[in-house]
Amino acid sequence: MGGPPRVANLLLSRRYVNPDSSGKSDQRPLSWAAENGHEGIVKLLLERKDVSPDSPDLWSGQTPLLRAAGNGHEGVVKLLLQRNDVNLNTPDTINGQTPFSWAAENGREGIVKLLLERKEVNPDAPDISFSRTPLSRAAGNGHEGVVKLLLQRNDVNPDTPDTIHGQTPLSWAARNGHEGIVKLLLGRGDVNPHTPDTAYGRTPLLWASRNGHERTVKLLLESRDVNPNTPDTEYGQTPLGWAAENGHDGVVKLLLGRTDVNPNILDAQYGQTPVSLAAENGHDGVVKLLLERKDAVFASGQVGPQIACRLSVRPGQVRMRQTWAL
């Protein structure tokens, strides 16, 4: 159905053509036209009584409305919304996401606005597989415009965690470094900036520190309710420990700028300090930053002013012992 409407019209005039058949594919002609934004063909098919406007695909369970919404085809969505026989909340069978959820996840602001105008659309409905709300998906993918639209609603809970990792929208936004969204969520009085996920026990600050998102870390550190020393439950590592291990110099600087950050908290798995984690992974710059703190220690108990040794082993390469001194 990728041709122009006149070709489709010619085919539809043939008696032997079934306009609602999926053939060898799991998608019907209307589904293909909706997915690819062919408004003219969608109009032709919707005029037919023998075409079901709400039939889901056989494999994915995605309706024509869902495919159009997820792919940002606003004109097609408008056509389908004019029908009384189209269910706006039908989820797919992959993740159990509705058309609204897909539009939010993919940042389709125009379609999100259209669907929010419909009373039958629940803007806070979680998907079936992971219990991620539309806000969670939009926040995790960095769609600031969609997040703003959702936060204007009184029927959207901005702090609902999913069930796969137990992450809130703020946690997802911090994890992926979407500072604009982090700022929006931190501006809410009903969002807890220090909620750890349930899978790893990582706070938004820890996720941002671990992944090297400096601006997000800075925003979170400005919040009074954030404890910069809270370790995760998987390895018992603090935000500083993760930033040091992964070589995020900028984040380490920000954390060390706090007087309430303890640079010597041992991880629970191997008993290593941030200094030893940085040294083991060859992050020379981070080691230097940490050793500028006179109270920073290696796991062996050696402090900054003393000489500290490290042995860094990498795939195919063994680096000689090197000494550090301040």
HULINRA-V615631 format. One line per field, one symbol per residue. burial: I if it has 16 or more other ideal C-beta (glycine too) atoms within 10 Angstrom, else O. Layout:
burial = ???
This chain:
burial = IOOOIOOIOOOIOOOOOOIOOIOOOOIIIIIIIIIIIIIOIIOIIIOOOOIIIIOIIOOIIIIIIIIIIIIIIIOIIOIIIOOOOIOIOOIIOOIIIIIIIIIIIIIIIOIIOIIIOOOOIIIIIIIOIIIIIIIIIIIIIIIIOIIOIIIOOOOIOIIOIIOOIIIIIIIIIIIIIIIIIIOIIIOOOOIIIIIIIOOIIIIIIIIIIIIIIIIIIIIIIOOOOIOIIIIIOOIIIIIIIIIIIIIIIOIIOIIIOOOOIOIIIIIOOOOIIIIIIIIIIIIOOIIOIIIOIOOIIIIOOIIIOOOIOIOIOOOOOOOOOOOIOO
